[in-house]
Amino acid sequence: MLRNGLEPWHLLVVAIVVILLFGSKKLPEAARGLGKSMRILKSEAKAMKEESDVAQSVPVEPTAVHTSTESPMPTSTEPPATAH
């Protein structure tokens, strides 16, 4: 069935069908939109890769741990005041 793969005349038929479906006026606009979307996708993927590279190369500092025996928040032994 697809012994020879796509031959040039297959691509010509596909191109004609695409032009008939979308019209010749819409194709350049669609191609520009597709190109813009591809550039945005590439830049976002590059930014995500750079962020992950930076995150892996920067050592994470441990957070400060309160080791005192006293409570970090002042506490009161009195019960809360109630309004009468």
Secondary structure, 3 states (H helix, E strand, C coil): CCCCCCCHHHHHHHHHHHHHHHCCCHHHHHHHHHHHHHHHHHHHHHHHHHHHHHHHHCCCCCCCCCCCCCCCCCCCCCCCCCCC
